[in-house]
Amino acid sequence: MSKLRRTRKKVTKQHVFSTEVGEMDITNSKERIRNQTVCHKLGDLSKPAVGPGSADSHLPQDDRDSEDQTTVIKPSPLKTTARAPCREFNTNSNHTDNTGDGTQIPTTPHLSSRMKHIKQEMAKNHLQFVRFEATDLHGVSRSKSIPAQFFQEKVIHGVCMPRGYLELIPNPKDDEVDHIRATCFNSDIVLMPELSTFRVLPWAERTARVICDTFTVTGEPLLTSPRYIAKRQLSQLQDSGFSLLSAFIYDFCIFAVPEIINSKTISFPASTLLNNHDQPFIQELVDGLYHTGANVESFSSSTRPGQMEICFLPEFGISAADNAFTLRTGVKEVARKYNYIASFFIETGFCNSGILSHSLWDVEGKTNMFCSNSGIEELTITGKKWLAGLLKHSAALSCLMAPAVSCRKRYSKESKDIKESVPTTWGYNDNSCAFNIKCHGEKGTRIENKLGSATANPYLVLAATVAAGLDGLQSSDGVLAGPDDSMDFYQAKSSEIPLKLEDALVALEEDQCLRQALGETFIRYFVAMKKYELENEETDAE
């Protein structure tokens, strides 16, 4: 009886203690009791402690165990609420599997298979480094390279980079970007890799790259990230029942090694490219792009000495912009191996062209929505509405697609008159138009957006084109069919392309559709950046 009374008394005390702790912090109580129970039962005093640097440190074990099967990765140790559209890995979770050696790895079969394939590639090619690449606002690759042995750890936790590397304004003015706190601007951002973009770089020794999406240190998508904005617009397009098949066509110039003539440094165009005497350079570039997943459909010399044109194979989704992003870095690295300098500017100061050829398809990617079944080479009603959206927003589009003073010279290069703007033109099989509709060839009907320059950010070109086209599809006043279903149609309002960058910035700020589609934060930041460049006369310097 005495033993029974002592047992009851002990149980009562434990119950009272548990109740009091539960009223103060039931989560911490469960954590302590579970850990004490596990250690008591297993006698495991060597179990590694879960510290603040672990992705699981702030979760009860019950929650971690119950969600072991999730497919996602997040920047650790931060709580995240990000929902990046079209991402292969949702960054909205914290759950990974703790292996015996303390290394956290994804548990899903798909991710495990992807990592297994990457490890095989890394071993096969004896890789030493992996670049984590992200685009800045100008479309230039900003990266951090890490030793290959740390790749798996960085896939889970991400790679930190100063935010200023991507946003490029040393000290944003409070009155222009008042909602972006200075503490945020001066903080780090986290690069989270999209593993489907992992490729061995043929032009860099024992090095691979992976394209990343960018997040704040609190786990939210970086609202000024061009790739995030493009993905968001493609997601909107998919929600509307469509998909985009697109490809970029780029011009760029190859210059020989600079020579000093009369104390001046001059780079002459590599004119040998015109007569096929330097095939190894262009062949290595095209082959290298192929091995990075960017399929080149054709390449040729262009109109000027040393000027080349590369046309990519059309692809659905974000891949078209990824391919263009890869070219912008790859062409300069390959050129350096041959003692050339690659530039997207022409020696006269003009920018090379960067054309986005695109067509609208159903969400399954089986039917071209621009193609007419009647056999007549003209746009369908859907195509006309899409084109009307591009025409309606052409002034604001030009700001994103020709974002420098030198880029805008090409809009008026054939006009001797001094004008403030030029009309937006379109036509069928007319390469002089801003929007050229092509109905011939095996690709079917497509629209070439020729507003862009080769210096424009390809992700912004893609995002803005989709946003303008979607507005045309959803608007009732953007287009009226021509009489007797002719090939012509009437716009409710004529559109003009400003020749001055300052006027284009005003058009972008006043375009409510693009402000909403691309985000208020991005628009204000982009405008502030361009005004900063204009004030400091940095626009014309490559």
C-alpha positions as CSV (number, residue, x, y, z in Angstrom):
1,M,0.0,0.0,0.0
2,S,2.8,2.4,0.9
3,K,4.4,1.7,-2.5
4,L,1.1,2.3,-4.3
5,R,0.7,5.7,-2.4
6,R,4.2,6.8,-3.4
7,T,3.6,5.9,-7.1
8,R,0.3,7.8,-7.1
9,K,1.9,10.8,-5.5
10,K,4.7,10.8,-8.1
11,V,2.3,10.6,-11.0
12,T,0.2,13.5,-9.6
13,K,3.3,15.7,-9.3
14,Q,4.3,14.9,-12.9
15,H,0.8,15.7,-14.1
16,V,0.8,19.1,-12.3
17,F,4.2,19.9,-13.6
18,S,3.2,19.1,-17.2
19,T,0.0,21.2,-16.9
20,E,1.9,24.2,-15.6
21,V,4.5,24.0,-18.3
22,G,1.8,23.5,-21.0
23,E,0.2,26.7,-19.9
24,M,3.4,28.5,-20.3
25,D,4.8,26.9,-23.5
26,I,3.4,23.6,-24.5
27,T,5.6,23.3,-27.6
28,N,8.8,23.7,-25.5
29,S,7.5,21.2,-23.0
30,K,6.8,18.6,-25.6
31,E,10.2,19.1,-27.0
32,R,12.0,18.6,-23.7
33,I,9.8,15.7,-22.6
34,R,10.3,13.9,-25.9
35,N,14.0,14.4,-25.9
36,Q,14.3,13.2,-22.3
37,T,12.2,10.2,-23.1
38,V,14.1,9.3,-26.2
39,C,17.5,9.7,-24.5
40,H,16.3,7.7,-21.5
41,K,14.9,4.8,-23.7
42,L,17.8,4.7,-26.1
43,G,20.6,5.8,-23.8
44,D,21.9,7.8,-26.8
45,L,24.1,10.5,-25.4
46,S,26.0,11.0,-28.7
47,K,23.0,12.3,-30.7
48,P,23.9,15.6,-32.3
49,A,21.9,18.5,-31.0
50,V,19.7,20.5,-33.3
51,G,21.1,24.0,-33.3
52,P,19.9,27.3,-34.7
53,G,21.7,26.7,-37.9
54,S,19.5,23.7,-38.7
55,A,16.4,24.0,-40.9
56,D,14.5,21.9,-38.3
57,S,15.6,23.8,-35.2
58,H,12.4,25.7,-34.8
59,L,10.0,22.8,-35.5
60,P,8.7,20.2,-33.1
61,Q,9.8,16.7,-34.0
62,D,6.2,15.6,-34.5
63,D,5.9,18.2,-37.3
64,R,9.2,17.2,-38.9
65,D,8.3,13.6,-38.9
66,S,4.8,14.1,-40.2
67,E,6.1,16.0,-43.2
68,D,9.2,14.1,-44.2
69,Q,7.7,13.4,-47.6
70,T,7.5,16.9,-48.8
71,T,9.3,17.8,-52.1
72,V,10.6,21.2,-51.2
73,I,13.8,23.1,-50.3
74,K,14.2,26.4,-48.5
75,P,16.9,28.8,-47.5
76,S,17.9,27.6,-44.0
77,P,17.4,28.5,-41.2
78,L,14.8,31.1,-42.2
79,K,11.1,30.7,-42.1
80,T,9.8,31.3,-45.6
81,T,6.5,32.2,-47.2
82,A,7.7,32.3,-50.8
83,R,5.6,31.0,-53.6
84,A,7.7,31.3,-56.7
85,P,5.7,30.2,-59.7
86,C,7.0,27.5,-62.0
87,R,9.7,26.6,-59.6
88,E,10.9,23.1,-59.5
89,F,11.2,23.3,-55.8
90,N,8.7,25.1,-53.6
91,T,10.5,27.1,-51.0
92,N,7.6,27.1,-48.6
93,S,8.8,24.2,-46.5
94,N,11.5,23.3,-44.0
95,H,11.5,19.6,-44.1
96,T,14.5,17.5,-45.0
97,D,15.8,14.2,-43.8
98,N,18.6,14.2,-41.2
99,T,21.1,11.5,-42.1
100,G,23.5,10.0,-39.7
101,D,26.3,12.3,-40.6
102,G,24.3,15.4,-40.0
103,T,23.9,16.3,-43.7
104,Q,20.4,17.2,-44.8
105,I,19.3,15.8,-48.2
106,P,15.9,15.9,-49.9
107,T,13.8,12.8,-49.4
108,T,11.5,12.7,-52.5
109,P,12.3,10.2,-55.2
110,H,12.3,12.9,-57.9
111,L,14.8,15.1,-56.1
112,S,16.9,12.2,-55.0
113,S,17.0,11.0,-58.7
114,R,18.0,14.6,-59.8
115,M,20.8,14.8,-57.2
116,K,22.0,11.4,-58.1
117,H,22.3,12.3,-61.7
118,I,24.1,15.6,-60.9
119,K,26.5,13.7,-58.6
120,Q,27.3,11.3,-61.5
121,E,27.9,14.3,-63.8
122,M,30.2,15.9,-61.3
123,A,32.2,12.7,-60.8
124,K,32.3,12.0,-64.6
125,N,33.7,15.4,-65.4
126,H,35.8,15.8,-62.3
127,L,34.2,19.0,-61.5
128,Q,35.9,21.3,-59.0
129,F,33.5,24.3,-58.9
130,V,29.8,25.1,-59.4
131,R,28.6,28.6,-60.3
132,F,25.4,29.7,-58.7
133,E,24.2,32.3,-61.3
134,A,21.4,34.9,-61.1
135,T,20.6,37.8,-63.4
136,D,20.8,41.4,-62.4
137,L,18.5,44.1,-63.7
138,H,20.6,44.5,-66.8
139,G,20.6,40.8,-67.7
140,V,24.2,40.4,-66.7
141,S,25.2,37.2,-64.9
142,R,26.1,37.6,-61.2
143,S,27.4,34.5,-59.6
144,K,29.2,32.9,-56.7
145,S,31.3,29.8,-57.3
146,I,31.6,27.2,-54.7
147,P,33.8,24.1,-54.4
148,A,32.0,21.0,-55.7
149,Q,32.1,19.1,-52.4
150,F,29.8,21.7,-50.9
151,F,27.2,21.7,-53.7
152,Q,24.7,19.4,-52.0
153,E,24.7,21.5,-48.8
154,K,24.3,24.8,-50.8
155,V,21.4,23.3,-52.8
156,I,19.5,23.0,-49.5
157,H,20.5,26.1,-47.7
158,G,21.2,28.4,-50.7
159,V,24.1,30.7,-51.3
160,C,24.1,34.2,-49.9
161,M,25.0,37.3,-52.0
162,P,24.9,41.0,-51.2
163,R,21.7,42.4,-52.6
164,G,23.5,45.3,-54.2
165,Y,25.1,43.0,-56.7
166,L,21.8,42.5,-58.4
167,E,20.1,45.8,-57.9
168,L,23.1,48.0,-58.8
169,I,22.2,51.3,-57.1
170,P,24.7,52.2,-54.4
171,N,22.3,54.4,-52.4
172,P,18.7,54.4,-53.5
173,K,16.9,57.6,-52.8
174,D,14.2,57.3,-50.1
175,D,11.8,59.5,-52.1
176,E,12.1,57.3,-55.2
177,V,12.2,53.9,-53.6
178,D,10.6,54.6,-50.2
179,H,9.1,51.2,-49.7
180,I,12.4,49.4,-50.2
181,R,14.1,49.9,-46.8
182,A,17.8,50.7,-46.8
183,T,18.4,47.8,-44.4
184,C,16.9,45.5,-47.1
185,F,19.0,46.9,-49.8
186,N,22.2,46.5,-47.8
187,S,21.3,43.0,-46.7
188,D,22.1,39.7,-48.3
189,I,19.8,37.8,-50.6
190,V,19.7,34.0,-51.0
191,L,20.3,32.2,-54.3
192,M,18.2,29.0,-54.5
193,P,19.2,26.8,-57.5
194,E,16.8,25.4,-60.0
195,L,18.4,22.0,-60.5
196,S,17.0,21.4,-63.9
197,T,19.4,24.1,-65.2
198,F,22.5,22.4,-63.9
199,R,25.0,22.1,-66.8
200,V,28.7,21.5,-67.2
201,L,30.2,24.6,-68.8
202,P,32.3,23.6,-71.9
203,W,34.1,26.9,-71.9
204,A,35.2,26.9,-68.2
205,E,37.6,24.3,-67.0
206,R,36.0,21.7,-64.6
207,T,33.2,24.0,-63.8
208,A,29.4,23.7,-63.9
209,R,26.6,26.3,-63.5
210,V,23.1,26.3,-62.1
211,I,20.6,29.2,-62.6
212,C,19.1,30.4,-59.4
213,D,16.0,32.2,-58.2
214,T,16.6,34.9,-55.6
215,F,14.9,35.3,-52.2
216,T,15.2,37.7,-49.4
217,V,16.7,36.5,-46.1
218,T,13.2,36.2,-44.8
219,G,12.3,33.7,-47.5
220,E,10.2,35.9,-49.8
221,P,10.9,36.2,-53.6
222,L,13.0,39.2,-54.5
223,L,10.4,41.4,-56.1
224,T,13.0,43.1,-58.4
225,S,14.2,39.7,-59.8
226,P,13.6,39.6,-63.6
227,R,13.4,35.8,-63.6
228,Y,10.8,35.7,-60.9
229,I,8.8,38.4,-62.7
230,A,9.0,36.4,-66.0
231,K,7.9,33.2,-64.2
232,R,5.0,35.0,-62.6
233,Q,3.7,36.2,-66.0
234,L,4.1,32.8,-67.6
235,S,2.0,31.4,-64.7
236,Q,-0.6,34.0,-65.4
237,L,-0.6,33.0,-69.0
238,Q,-1.1,29.4,-68.1
239,D,-4.0,30.3,-65.7
240,S,-5.6,31.9,-68.8
241,G,-5.3,28.6,-70.7
242,F,-2.3,29.4,-72.9
243,S,1.4,28.7,-73.2
244,L,4.1,30.6,-75.0
245,L,6.6,29.2,-77.5
246,S,9.4,31.6,-78.0
247,A,13.0,32.1,-79.1
248,F,15.5,35.0,-79.1
249,I,17.4,36.1,-82.2
250,Y,20.5,38.0,-81.2
251,D,23.1,40.1,-83.0
252,F,26.5,40.6,-81.5
253,C,29.9,41.9,-82.6
254,I,33.3,40.2,-82.4
255,F,36.3,42.5,-82.1
256,A,40.0,41.6,-82.3
257,V,42.4,42.2,-79.5
258,P,42.7,46.0,-78.9
259,E,45.7,47.6,-80.6
260,I,47.4,50.8,-79.5
261,I,47.6,53.3,-82.5
262,N,48.9,56.8,-81.9
263,S,48.4,56.4,-78.1
264,K,44.8,55.4,-78.6
265,T,43.4,51.9,-77.9
266,I,41.3,50.7,-80.9
267,S,39.5,47.4,-81.4
268,F,39.0,46.4,-85.0
269,P,36.1,44.2,-86.1
270,A,37.0,40.6,-86.6
271,S,36.1,40.7,-90.3
272,T,37.4,37.2,-90.9
273,L,34.1,35.9,-89.6
274,L,32.5,37.0,-92.9
275,N,34.5,34.6,-95.0
276,N,34.3,31.5,-92.8
277,H,38.1,31.6,-92.0
278,D,37.4,31.5,-88.3
279,Q,34.9,28.6,-88.0
280,P,36.5,27.1,-84.8
281,F,35.3,30.0,-82.7
282,I,31.7,30.0,-83.8
283,Q,31.6,26.2,-83.8
284,E,32.9,26.0,-80.3
285,L,30.3,28.6,-79.2
286,V,27.4,26.8,-80.8
287,D,28.5,23.4,-79.6
288,G,29.0,24.8,-76.1
289,L,25.6,26.3,-76.1
290,Y,24.1,23.0,-77.1
291,H,25.8,21.2,-74.1
292,T,24.3,23.9,-71.8
293,G,20.8,23.1,-73.1
294,A,20.5,26.1,-75.4
295,N,19.8,24.8,-78.9
296,V,21.0,27.0,-81.7
297,E,18.8,26.7,-84.8
298,S,21.0,28.8,-87.1
299,F,23.9,31.2,-87.1
300,S,25.3,33.5,-89.7
301,S,27.4,36.6,-90.3
302,S,25.4,39.7,-90.4
303,T,25.6,43.0,-92.3
304,R,28.6,44.5,-90.6
305,P,32.2,43.3,-90.3
306,G,32.5,41.0,-87.3
307,Q,28.8,41.0,-86.7
308,M,27.1,37.7,-86.1
309,E,23.5,36.5,-85.7
310,I,22.4,33.6,-83.6
311,C,18.9,32.2,-83.7
312,F,17.7,29.8,-81.0
313,L,15.3,26.9,-81.3
314,P,11.9,27.9,-79.9
315,E,11.0,26.5,-76.5
316,F,8.1,26.7,-74.1
317,G,8.2,28.6,-70.9
318,I,11.2,30.2,-69.2
319,S,13.7,28.2,-71.2
320,A,13.8,30.8,-74.0
321,A,15.0,33.5,-71.6
322,D,17.4,31.0,-69.9
323,N,19.0,30.3,-73.3
324,A,19.5,34.0,-74.0
325,F,20.9,34.5,-70.6
326,T,23.4,31.7,-71.2
327,L,24.5,33.2,-74.5
328,R,25.2,36.6,-73.0
329,T,27.8,35.1,-70.7
330,G,29.0,32.2,-72.9
331,V,29.8,34.3,-76.0
332,K,32.2,36.5,-74.0
333,E,34.0,33.6,-72.4
334,V,34.5,31.7,-75.6
335,A,35.6,34.9,-77.4
336,R,38.3,35.5,-74.8
337,K,39.8,32.1,-75.5
338,Y,40.3,33.2,-79.1
339,N,41.7,36.6,-78.1
340,Y,38.4,38.3,-79.3
341,I,36.1,40.7,-77.5
342,A,32.4,40.0,-77.8
343,S,30.1,43.0,-77.5
344,F,26.4,43.7,-78.0
345,F,27.2,47.2,-79.1
346,I,28.2,48.2,-82.7
347,E,31.4,50.3,-83.2
348,T,29.2,53.2,-84.2
349,G,27.5,53.3,-80.8
350,F,24.2,51.6,-81.8
351,C,23.0,48.5,-80.0
352,N,22.6,45.2,-81.8
353,S,19.1,43.9,-82.1
354,G,17.5,41.3,-79.8
355,I,14.3,40.0,-81.3
356,L,11.8,37.9,-79.5
357,S,10.0,35.6,-81.9
358,H,6.9,34.1,-80.2
359,S,3.6,32.4,-80.7
360,L,0.7,31.6,-78.4
361,W,-0.4,28.0,-77.9
362,D,-3.0,26.2,-75.9
363,V,-1.9,25.1,-72.4
364,E,-1.0,21.6,-73.6
365,G,1.2,23.0,-76.3
366,K,-0.6,21.3,-79.2
367,T,-2.3,24.1,-81.1
368,N,-0.9,27.3,-82.3
369,M,-3.5,30.0,-81.4
370,F,-2.1,32.4,-84.1
371,C,-2.6,30.0,-87.0
372,S,-5.8,30.2,-89.1
373,N,-7.2,26.9,-90.3
374,S,-8.6,28.5,-93.4
375,G,-5.2,28.4,-95.1
376,I,-5.1,32.2,-95.4
377,E,-1.8,33.6,-94.1
378,E,-3.1,36.0,-91.4
379,L,-3.5,36.2,-87.7
380,T,-6.6,34.7,-86.0
381,I,-8.8,36.8,-83.8
382,T,-6.8,35.7,-80.8
383,G,-3.6,36.7,-82.6
384,K,-5.0,40.1,-83.5
385,K,-6.0,40.7,-79.9
386,W,-2.5,39.7,-78.7
387,L,-1.0,42.0,-81.3
388,A,-3.3,44.9,-80.2
389,G,-2.0,44.5,-76.7
390,L,1.6,44.8,-77.9
391,L,0.8,47.9,-79.9
392,K,-1.2,49.5,-77.1
393,H,1.7,49.2,-74.7
394,S,4.6,49.7,-77.1
395,A,5.7,53.0,-75.5
396,A,6.2,51.4,-72.1
397,L,7.5,48.2,-73.7
398,S,10.3,50.1,-75.4
399,C,11.6,51.3,-72.1
400,L,12.3,47.8,-70.9
401,M,13.5,46.5,-74.3
402,A,15.7,49.5,-75.3
403,P,16.8,50.5,-71.8
404,A,19.7,52.8,-72.8
405,V,20.2,56.0,-74.8
406,S,22.3,54.2,-77.4
407,C,19.6,51.5,-77.8
408,R,17.0,53.9,-78.8
409,K,19.0,55.3,-81.7
410,R,17.9,52.4,-83.8
411,Y,14.3,53.5,-83.7
412,S,15.0,56.6,-85.7
413,K,18.2,55.6,-87.6
414,E,16.5,55.9,-91.0
415,S,14.9,59.2,-90.3
416,K,16.7,62.5,-90.8
417,D,14.0,64.6,-89.1
418,I,14.3,65.4,-85.4
419,K,11.3,63.8,-83.7
420,E,10.2,63.1,-80.2
421,S,8.6,59.8,-81.2
422,V,8.0,57.4,-84.1
423,P,4.9,55.4,-84.9
424,T,4.6,51.8,-83.9
425,T,4.4,49.7,-87.0
426,W,3.3,46.2,-87.8
427,G,3.0,44.1,-90.9
428,Y,3.1,40.7,-92.6
429,N,6.6,39.5,-93.5
430,D,8.0,43.0,-93.2
431,N,11.3,43.1,-91.4
432,S,11.2,46.9,-91.1
433,C,8.2,46.8,-88.7
434,A,8.4,46.9,-85.0
435,F,6.1,43.8,-84.9
436,N,6.6,41.5,-87.9
437,I,4.1,38.8,-88.4
438,K,5.5,35.7,-90.1
439,C,3.1,33.0,-91.4
440,H,5.5,31.0,-93.5
441,G,7.8,28.2,-92.5
442,E,7.4,25.0,-90.4
443,K,7.0,27.0,-87.2
444,G,3.6,28.3,-88.1
445,T,2.3,31.9,-87.5
446,R,4.5,33.9,-85.1
447,I,5.1,37.5,-84.1
448,E,8.6,38.9,-84.0
449,N,8.9,41.6,-81.4
450,K,11.7,43.8,-82.8
451,L,11.5,46.6,-80.2
452,G,14.2,44.9,-78.2
453,S,18.0,45.4,-78.3
454,A,20.6,42.8,-77.5
455,T,21.5,44.7,-74.3
456,A,18.0,44.3,-72.8
457,N,17.3,41.8,-70.1
458,P,15.8,38.7,-71.8
459,Y,13.6,37.9,-68.7
460,L,12.1,41.4,-68.8
461,V,11.5,41.2,-72.5
462,L,9.7,38.0,-72.1
463,A,7.7,39.1,-69.1
464,A,6.6,42.5,-70.6
465,T,5.6,40.9,-73.9
466,V,3.4,38.3,-72.1
467,A,1.9,41.1,-69.9
468,A,1.0,43.3,-72.9
469,G,-0.3,40.4,-74.9
470,L,-2.5,39.1,-72.1
471,D,-4.0,42.6,-71.7
472,G,-4.9,42.6,-75.4
473,L,-6.6,39.2,-74.9
474,Q,-8.6,40.4,-71.9
475,S,-9.5,43.9,-73.2
476,S,-12.6,44.6,-75.3
477,D,-11.5,47.9,-76.7
478,G,-8.0,47.0,-77.9
479,V,-9.0,45.6,-81.4
480,L,-11.8,45.7,-83.8
481,A,-11.9,43.3,-86.7
482,G,-11.5,45.0,-90.1
483,P,-14.2,45.1,-92.7
484,D,-15.1,41.8,-94.3
485,D,-12.6,40.0,-92.0
486,S,-9.7,41.6,-93.9
487,M,-6.2,41.3,-92.8
488,D,-6.3,44.8,-91.3
489,F,-7.7,45.8,-88.0
490,Y,-8.3,49.1,-86.2
491,Q,-6.9,50.2,-82.9
492,A,-8.9,52.3,-80.4
493,K,-5.8,54.4,-79.8
494,S,-2.7,55.0,-81.9
495,S,0.7,54.3,-80.3
496,E,4.0,56.0,-80.5
497,I,7.5,55.0,-79.4
498,P,9.4,57.7,-77.5
499,L,12.9,58.4,-78.8
500,K,14.2,59.8,-75.5
501,L,14.7,57.4,-72.6
502,E,13.3,60.0,-70.2
503,D,10.0,60.0,-72.1
504,A,9.9,56.2,-72.2
505,L,10.4,56.1,-68.4
506,V,7.3,58.4,-68.1
507,A,5.3,56.1,-70.4
508,L,6.3,53.1,-68.2
509,E,5.3,54.8,-65.0
510,E,2.0,55.8,-66.5
511,D,1.2,52.3,-67.9
512,Q,-1.1,50.9,-65.2
513,C,-1.3,47.4,-66.9
514,L,2.5,46.9,-66.8
515,R,2.8,48.4,-63.3
516,Q,0.3,45.9,-62.0
517,A,1.7,42.9,-64.0
518,L,5.4,43.5,-63.3
519,G,4.9,44.9,-59.8
520,E,4.9,48.3,-58.3
521,T,8.2,47.5,-56.5
522,F,10.0,46.6,-59.7
523,I,8.7,49.5,-61.7
524,R,9.7,52.1,-59.1
525,Y,13.1,50.5,-58.7
526,F,13.7,50.2,-62.4
527,V,12.8,53.8,-63.0
528,A,15.0,55.0,-60.1
529,M,17.9,53.0,-61.5
530,K,17.6,54.5,-65.0
531,K,17.3,58.0,-63.6
532,Y,20.4,57.4,-61.6
533,E,22.3,56.2,-64.7
534,L,21.1,59.2,-66.7
535,E,22.2,61.6,-64.0
536,N,25.6,60.0,-63.9
537,E,26.0,59.7,-67.6
538,E,26.7,55.9,-67.4
539,T,24.0,54.8,-69.9
540,D,26.3,54.9,-73.0
541,A,29.1,52.9,-71.3
542,E,28.8,49.1,-71.8
